[in-house]
C-alpha cells in the first residue's frame, strides 16, 4: 500500500433498463465509504537533507531565502506579503487572516451579518503586538506573531515555520473573548496572479459544498478551470466553497504554482474577483473579471442554514456554527512545479 494514502469504496445503484423518466445506466443512489486499511505513515522529510536557508531582518520585514525561493513577512501586518519561486511571483497580495464571508441570503434574513459585523474588520484592523524570528536549524526558520483583534478581548497567534525544501507551515490559534459574536468564517485569504487559473484538489466535489451541505459531494481528485468553479447566484454572495479538502493546488498552463496541504481538513474557494467585488455587486453582471485570483484557505465557515430564510430558523443548526472559544488549525504551503513529482506524493510528505 502507498504510504499515507486513503482508500475509498463507492457503491452505485443504476437503472438496468430504460424508463419513462430516465435511461438505463442512470444513477438513482450512491454512497461512499472510507476503507479502514492500516496504511503506513509517510516517511518524514529530514531537515538535515534540505538546503540551508538565510533570514535577513529589515526595518519593515523579514526576508527568508532558500534554494529557488524567497518570501517576506511584513512586521506591521504579520502577513506573508511575497513568495517567489524560481523567479516567478506566486502572491500578488498578502496572505492575511479572514473571519468574514460575503453574506448569504439566509445570513441577511436572520440579520446575522449585522450581529457579526465586527469580524469583517477583525483581520484588517488587528494590531500586531509581537513578532520574532528564530533560526531553529540551518534549514528551518520560525517566525512567531501575536496580535490583538478589535472583537471582545480576542487574540491571535500565528506561526510560520519555513523549511529549506520551500515548505511553509502556517499555524493559527484564535482565542475569542467569551462575549464575542459567533464567527462567520475562520481562515486566510490572498490573491495570486491571474495566470494561476487551474485548481486541482483532493476533497469533496466536483460542485460546491458547505459544512451542512456536503453529503452530495464525493471525496475524490478533481481538476478544473477556476472560472468554472464559481456559482452565479441570482444575488451575488459567498460561493464555490469545497469541504473536507486534504490538499489543493493552484497552477498555470505549465503546471507551475503552489500546493496548500491541510494538517487536518480544510475548506477552500477560489474566485476570479475579490471578496469586495462580490459583496458590492447586486447582480452577476456587475462582477468584474480581475487579472488576479482570490484564494480562500479556511479551517471552516459556518453552515448555510435555511430551515426558513427570514427568522431565527435561517441560522445553521448549532453543530454547524463557530461559537466564541479557542480554535487552532494549520496548513502547509509548497511551491510546485512538475519536476518535483506528483501532487499527491508531495501532499503526503511529512516533516520531522
Secondary structure, DSSP 8 states (H G I E B T S, - for coil): --TT---EEEEEEE-SS--SSS-TT-EEEEEEEE---------EE-GGGS---EEEE-SSEEEEEETTEEEEEETTT--EEEEEETTEE--SEEEEEE------HHHHHTTHHHHTTHHHHHTTT-EEEEEEEEEEETTEEEEEEEEEETTTTEEEEEEEEEETTS-EEEEEEEE--TT---BSEEEEEEEEETT--EEEEEEEESS--BTTB-TTSEEEEEEEEGGGS----SS--S---EEEEEEEEEE-TTS-EEEEEEEEEEEEEEESS-HHHHHH-SSGGG----SEEEEEEEEEE-----SSSSSGGGS--GGG-B-SSEEEEEEEEEEE-GGG--HHHHHT-EE-
